[in-house]
Amino acid sequence: MQIVFAEGLSDVMSDRGITEEDVKATIECAERDKTFIKDGNRIIGKYRMENMTVYAAYEKDGDTFKVDSVYSHRVRLTSEQE
């Protein structure tokens, strides 16, 4: 698997606390478990990690994934009894 990041995306990822490993895991999970939506050639994959959910928007060309956007959200729900 080869991942190619759009120009400037590494800086955005750094600002958002998303690593290249997070994106790789997201693509692997999305492709394996079919947890993505597809619009033409564009795919948005999702992967829920322990403390956040990561989304990666990419195009697939054989074994190459061209990532043009990534984002995440972190949510921690607790009960009132804690």
N, C-alpha and C positions, 0 to 999 in steps of 0.2 A: 504494500500500500504506500503510495506516494501522495503526500499532501502539499499542495501549493497554495500559499496564502496571498491574497491580493495585496498590492502595494499599500503600506501604511497600516495594515490590519494588525501587525504585531504590536504596534504602539497602543492601539485601541484595546487589544486583548490585555496588555499589561495594565492599562488604566482600570479595566474591569475585573482584574484578578483572575483571568482565564488563561490557562497554560496551553501550550501546544499538545501536551499529553491529554488534557481535558477534551480538546477538539478531536483528537484521534479516537479517544474512547467513545465520544459522542457519535462519530461517523461509524465506527465499528458496531456499536449497539444498534444504531438506526438501521443499518444495512442488514444486520443479522436478525433483529426482531421485527423489522418492518415498522419501526416507530418513526415514520416520516410522512410528510405530505409532499406531493409532487405536482408541479405546475410546468408543463412542458419539460425542458431540460433541467429546470431549477428544482432542487430538493431542499427541504428544511427538515433536518434531523433533530431528534430530541433524546436526551439521556438524563435520567435523574440519578444524581450521585448522592452521597450521604448527606451533604448539607446544602446542595444547590442543584438546580436543573439547568443544563446547558443546551443551547440551541445553536446549530450551525447551518448556514445556508451555503449550498455548494452545488457544483455540477460534476457529474461523474463521466470520465472518459477512460474506459477500460479500468485499469488499476490506479488511475490518477484522479484525485479529488481536488477540484479547484474551489477553495473556500473564499467567499467574498464578504461574509458577515458572520459574526458570532455575538451572542448575548447570553445572559444568564439571569436567574433570579434566585434569591435565597429567602426561604420562609421557615420559620420555626414556630410550630403551634404547640402550645402547652395547655394543659387542663387547669382549671381554677383550683384544683386540689393540690397542685405542686407547691 
